[in-house]
Amino acid sequence: MKAYSIDLREKIVLAYSQGDTSIRKVAQRFGVAKSFVQKLLSIKKTQGHVEPRQQGGAIKGELHGYSVQLAAMVEQYPDATLLEYCEH
């Protein structure tokens, strides 16, 4: 899911900061979750901005970076089982 725009985030914070409303009403008005409004207000208070953080990123496995060694091991021992490869 794509992050909400900075413009929308600023409008949400502005709508709440103008007063006479609740977090729940602001969330309904902009079609977002109440927890999102709470998170935005907290971020604005602690960090001074409402820019989204970078999303995602690949999670690398434990064997990442060992592809050359693994390929050499498979070439050297083509009939080995997974357990035998683990022992090496």
Secondary structure per residue as TSV (DSSP state, phi and psi in degrees):
chain	resnum	aa	ss	phi	psi
A	1	M	-	360.0	137.2
A	2	K	-	-76.5	145.0
A	3	A	-	-68.1	148.6
A	4	Y	-	-65.0	146.8
A	5	S	-	-66.4	155.8
A	6	I	H	-63.7	-36.1
A	7	D	H	-60.0	-47.0
A	8	L	H	-63.6	-42.6
A	9	R	H	-60.4	-42.9
A	10	E	H	-66.9	-37.3
A	11	K	H	-64.0	-38.8
A	12	I	H	-64.3	-47.6
A	13	V	H	-63.5	-41.9
A	14	L	H	-63.7	-43.9
A	15	A	H	-60.9	-39.6
A	16	Y	H	-73.4	-38.8
A	17	S	H	-70.9	-18.9
A	18	Q	T	-72.3	-12.2
A	19	G	-	84.2	-177.8
A	20	D	S	57.4	30.0
A	21	T	-	-152.4	165.8
A	22	S	-	-110.9	167.1
A	23	I	H	-62.5	-40.1
A	24	R	H	-62.4	-42.0
A	25	K	H	-67.4	-38.2
A	26	V	H	-64.0	-43.0
A	27	A	H	-61.7	-43.2
A	28	Q	H	-65.2	-40.2
A	29	R	H	-61.6	-40.2
A	30	F	H	-98.4	-2.1
A	31	G	T	70.8	37.2
A	32	V	-	-123.7	171.4
A	33	A	-	-76.1	149.9
A	34	K	H	-61.0	-38.4
A	35	S	H	-64.8	-31.6
A	36	F	H	-66.7	-41.8
A	37	V	H	-63.2	-43.6
A	38	Q	H	-60.4	-43.5
A	39	K	H	-64.2	-42.0
A	40	L	H	-61.2	-44.7
A	41	L	H	-63.9	-38.3
A	42	S	H	-66.6	-43.4
A	43	I	H	-64.4	-42.8
A	44	K	H	-61.4	-40.5
A	45	K	H	-69.8	-42.5
A	46	T	H	-85.6	-38.3
A	47	Q	H	-106.5	-16.8
A	48	G	S	83.1	5.2
A	49	H	-	-145.5	171.6
A	50	V	-	-125.7	22.0
A	51	E	-	-69.2	140.6
A	52	P	-	-72.3	150.4
A	53	R	-	-80.6	164.9
A	54	Q	-	-66.6	137.5
A	55	Q	-	-99.5	155.2
A	56	G	-	68.7	-149.9
A	57	G	-	119.5	142.8
A	58	A	-	-79.0	135.5
A	59	I	-	-91.2	120.5
A	60	K	-	-91.7	139.6
A	61	G	-	-76.6	173.2
A	62	E	T	-65.0	-26.5
A	63	L	T	-92.1	4.0
A	64	H	T	-61.6	129.7
A	65	G	T	97.5	-5.2
A	66	Y	-	-109.7	18.2
A	67	S	H	-63.0	-37.0
A	68	V	H	-66.9	-45.6
A	69	Q	H	-65.0	-40.1
A	70	L	H	-66.5	-40.9
A	71	A	H	-63.2	-40.5
A	72	A	H	-65.5	-39.2
A	73	M	H	-66.1	-41.0
A	74	V	H	-67.3	-36.9
A	75	E	H	-66.8	-38.6
A	76	Q	H	-75.4	-38.3
A	77	Y	-	-124.6	73.4
A	78	P	T	-67.8	-22.9
A	79	D	T	-100.1	7.6
A	80	A	-	-71.5	152.5
A	81	T	-	-89.2	171.4
A	82	L	H	-61.4	-40.0
A	83	L	H	-62.4	-40.1
A	84	E	H	-67.2	-37.9
A	85	Y	H	-63.8	-39.3
A	86	C	H	-64.0	-35.0
A	87	E	H	-68.9	-29.7
A	88	H	-	-73.5	360.0
